[in-house]
């Protein structure tokens, strides 16, 4: 039977690495994007924002309440409030780009600045989540049964 503590860490790192990679890719694209690439870029951005929002909603409703039994998660909650604001700004910027009207007005510098702002918030945030929930720390804080119940809900 797989170790529930290791499974938690592996799964969390998998999702975080996906978010890191996607965000880095979007930031890089802002430097080189051509007019014809704007619509696919905006679709990728919307998909990324949706996935990130779903991830942090699951954390807000399931992960943080569980972790709060043993750890201080107040910074995570504050980070998510800031993240919501950045997501909203990015969604507004993306929807302000009228891809049906040529030439497309696309503020690459503004978009990149918002994406970098997000990176500066979420990269340390994700690393802290990973550090706090390392298997050895979770073993000290939660029984195997508690972890199994938790994992069945997320």
C-alpha positions in Angstrom: 0.0 0.0 0.0 1.5 3.4 -1.0 2.5 5.8 1.8 -0.3 8.4 2.2 2.2 11.1 3.3 4.4 10.5 0.2 1.4 10.4 -2.0 0.2 13.7 -0.7 3.6 15.3 -1.4 3.9 13.8 -4.8 0.5 15.0 -5.9 0.9 18.5 -4.5 4.3 18.9 -6.2 2.9 17.6 -9.5 0.1 20.3 -9.6 2.5 23.0 -8.4 5.1 22.1 -11.0 2.4 22.2 -13.7 1.4 25.7 -12.5 5.0 26.8 -12.4 5.8 25.6 -15.9 2.6 27.1 -17.4 3.1 30.4 -15.8 6.8 30.6 -16.9 5.7 29.7 -20.4 3.0 32.4 -20.5 5.5 35.0 -19.3 8.0 34.0 -22.0 5.4 34.1 -24.7 4.7 37.8 -23.8 8.1 38.7 -25.1 7.8 36.9 -28.5 4.1 36.8 -29.3 3.0 37.6 -32.8 -0.3 39.1 -33.8 -1.7 35.7 -35.1 -0.6 34.0 -31.8 -2.7 36.3 -29.6 -6.0 34.3 -29.7 -4.3 31.0 -28.8 -2.2 32.8 -26.1 -5.4 34.2 -24.6 -7.1 30.7 -24.6 -4.0 29.3 -22.9 -4.1 32.1 -20.3 -7.8 31.5 -19.6 -7.2 27.8 -19.2 -4.3 28.4 -16.9 -6.3 30.9 -14.8 -9.2 28.5 -14.5 -7.0 25.6 -13.4 -5.1 27.7 -10.9 -8.4 29.1 -9.5 -9.8 25.6 -9.2 -6.6 24.5 -7.4 -6.7 27.3 -4.9 -10.4 26.9 -4.3 -9.8 23.2 -3.4 -7.1 24.4 -1.0 -9.4 27.0 0.5 -12.2 24.6 1.1 -10.4 21.4 2.0 -6.7 21.6 2.4 -6.3 24.8 4.5 -9.0 23.8 7.0 -7.3 20.4 7.5 -3.8 21.9 7.8 -5.2 24.7 10.2 -5.7 22.0 12.8 -1.9 21.8 13.3 -0.3 24.6 11.3 -0.7 28.3 10.9 -2.2 28.8 7.4 -3.1 32.5 7.7 -0.4 33.5 5.2 -1.8 31.0 2.7 -5.2 32.6 3.0 -3.8 36.1 2.6 -1.9 35.0 -0.5 -5.1 33.5 -2.0 -6.9 36.8 -1.5 -4.1 38.6 -3.4 -4.1 35.9 -6.0 -7.9 36.4 -6.6 -7.2 40.0 -7.3 -4.4 39.2 -9.8 -6.6 36.6 -11.5 -9.3 39.2 -11.9 -6.9 41.7 -13.4 -5.6 39.1 -15.9 -9.1 38.1 -16.9 -10.1 41.7 -17.4 -7.0 42.3 -19.5 -7.6 39.2 -21.6 -11.3 40.1 -22.2 -10.3 43.6 -23.1 -8.3 42.2 -26.1 -10.8 42.2 -29.0 -9.4 39.4 -31.1 -12.2 39.8 -33.7 -11.0 43.4 -34.5 -7.8 43.8 -36.5 -5.3 45.0 -35.7 -5.6 43.5 -32.3 -4.6 45.9 -29.5 -2.6 43.8 -27.1 -0.7 45.2 -24.1 2.1 42.7 -23.9 4.0 44.8 -21.3 0.9 45.1 -19.1 0.1 41.4 -19.5 3.7 40.4 -18.7 3.8 42.6 -15.6 0.6 41.0 -14.2 2.0 37.5 -14.9 5.3 38.4 -13.2 3.3 39.8 -10.2 1.5 36.5 -10.0 4.7 34.6 -10.2 6.3 36.6 -7.4 3.3 35.7 -5.3 2.6 32.1 -6.1 6.1 30.6 -6.5 7.1 31.3 -2.9 3.6 30.4 -1.8 3.7 27.0 -3.4 7.2 26.4 -2.1 6.0 27.2 1.5 3.1 24.8 1.1 5.4 22.1 -0.1 7.8 22.8 2.8 5.1 22.8 5.4 3.5 19.6 4.1 6.7 17.5 3.7 6.0 13.8 4.6 8.0 14.0 7.9 6.1 17.1 9.1 2.8 15.6 8.1 3.7 12.3 9.9 4.4 14.3 13.1 1.1 16.3 12.8 -1.5 13.8 11.5 -2.2 10.1 12.0 -2.4 7.8 9.0 -6.2 7.6 9.4 -6.5 11.4 9.5 -4.4 11.6 6.3 -6.4 8.9 4.6 -9.7 10.7 5.4 -8.3 14.0 4.2 -6.9 12.5 1.0 -10.3 10.9 0.2 -11.9 14.4 0.2 -9.3 16.2 -2.1 
